[in-house]
Amino acid sequence: AADGAAGKSDVHCLTGGVRSEAPASTPLWAVGLRGFLPVRDPVRDLPGPWAVLVQLGAEIPMMCAEGSSREVLSAEREALALLGGAEAQAALTTVDELERAHSLFGYIASAYVNGASAPSALPVDGGEGPPADADADA
């Protein structure tokens, strides 16, 4: 990685080309470097009690595939409730951490709302579709 004159670093990506990231001093949502995307990738880890969000975020794909997201997330409600306290909120000290927590909350909420049953409940063989309405022939 080479440092540019403006303090930017170039990172080679597996998807091809070169991706630039702005230094930490650049506002997260500065427009220009990456278009509508934040100027830096999101932080991966969160401090203290917020680590539960990161853990659940990593487990959501499997929970959704199994149809267990509501059950698992309900079991974590006490740990998630602690995040509403002043001490936990004070642990998030940067805009990047706040953005990561916000993103994970949205991801987790979506998994809870949409996670009532496993996707395998859907027909996969071009089944009959929904039952015909009895009044449709009248």
C-alpha positions in Angstrom: 0.0 0.0 0.0 1.4 3.4 -1.0 0.6 6.6 0.8 -0.6 9.4 -1.4 0.1 13.1 -1.0 -3.3 13.7 0.7 -2.8 11.0 3.3 -4.9 8.5 1.5 -3.9 4.8 1.2 -4.6 2.6 -1.7 -5.8 -0.9 -1.0 -5.8 -3.7 -3.6 -9.2 -5.5 -3.7 -10.1 -9.0 -4.7 -12.8 -7.6 -6.9 -10.2 -5.8 -9.1 -8.8 -2.4 -9.2 -7.7 -0.2 -6.4 -9.9 1.1 -3.6 -9.0 4.3 -1.7 -9.8 4.9 1.9 -9.7 8.3 3.5 -7.8 8.8 6.8 -9.7 8.7 10.1 -9.8 12.5 10.3 -12.0 12.8 7.2 -15.7 13.0 8.0 -17.3 9.6 7.5 -19.9 10.8 5.0 -17.7 13.1 3.0 -18.9 12.9 -0.6 -16.5 12.4 -3.5 -14.0 9.7 -2.7 -16.4 6.8 -2.8 -19.6 8.4 -4.1 -22.6 7.8 -1.8 -20.7 5.3 0.3 -18.9 6.2 3.6 -15.3 7.2 3.0 -14.1 4.3 5.2 -15.2 0.7 5.6 -17.3 0.1 8.8 -15.5 -0.9 11.9 -15.7 -4.6 12.5 -15.7 -4.8 16.3 -17.6 -2.8 19.0 -16.4 -2.2 22.5 -17.7 -3.9 25.7 -21.3 -4.9 25.8 -21.8 -4.0 22.2 -19.8 -7.1 21.1 -23.1 -9.0 21.4 -24.4 -7.1 18.3 -21.3 -8.1 16.3 -21.7 -11.7 17.4 -25.4 -11.8 16.5 -24.7 -10.1 13.2 -22.3 -12.8 12.2 -24.8 -15.5 13.2 -27.9 -14.0 11.4 -27.4 -15.8 8.0 -27.4 -19.2 9.7 -30.3 -18.2 12.0 -32.4 -17.2 9.0 -31.6 -20.3 7.1 -32.6 -22.4 10.1 -35.7 -20.3 10.8 -34.4 -19.7 14.4 -33.8 -16.0 14.4 -36.7 -15.0 16.6 -35.9 -17.7 19.1 -32.2 -16.9 19.3 -32.7 -13.1 19.4 -35.4 -13.5 22.1 -32.9 -15.5 24.1 -30.5 -12.6 23.9 -33.0 -9.9 25.0 -31.3 -9.3 28.4 -27.9 -8.7 26.8 -29.6 -6.4 24.2 -31.5 -4.5 26.9 -28.2 -3.6 28.6 -27.3 -1.6 25.5 -30.0 1.0 26.5 -28.0 2.0 29.6 -25.9 5.1 29.9 -22.7 3.1 30.6 -23.1 1.0 27.4 -24.0 4.1 25.4 -20.9 5.9 26.6 -18.7 3.1 25.3 -19.4 4.1 21.7 -17.1 7.0 21.3 -16.7 7.5 17.6 -19.1 8.2 14.7 -17.7 5.0 13.0 -18.8 3.0 16.1 -22.2 4.6 16.2 -22.7 3.9 12.5 -21.7 0.2 13.0 -24.1 -0.2 15.9 -26.9 1.5 13.9 -26.3 -0.8 10.9 -26.3 -4.0 13.1 -29.5 -2.9 14.9 -31.2 -2.7 11.5 -29.8 -6.0 10.4 -30.9 -7.7 13.6 -34.4 -6.1 13.6 -34.9 -7.3 10.0 -33.9 -10.8 10.9 -36.3 -10.8 13.8 -39.3 -9.4 11.8 -38.7 -11.7 8.8 -37.4 -14.8 10.7 -40.6 -16.6 11.6 -40.0 -19.6 9.5 -37.2 -21.2 7.5 -37.1 -20.3 3.7 -37.5 -24.0 3.0 -41.2 -23.6 3.6 -41.5 -22.0 0.2 -42.2 -24.3 -2.9 -39.0 -25.0 -4.8 -40.3 -27.3 -7.5 -42.7 -24.9 -9.3 -45.5 -26.1 -7.0 -49.2 -25.4 -7.4 -48.9 -21.9 -5.9 -51.5 -20.5 -3.5 -54.8 -22.4 -3.1 -57.5 -21.3 -5.5 -60.1 -18.9 -4.0 -63.5 -20.7 -3.7 -65.3 -17.6 -4.9 -63.2 -17.2 -8.0 -65.4 -19.6 -10.1 -68.6 -17.7 -9.1 
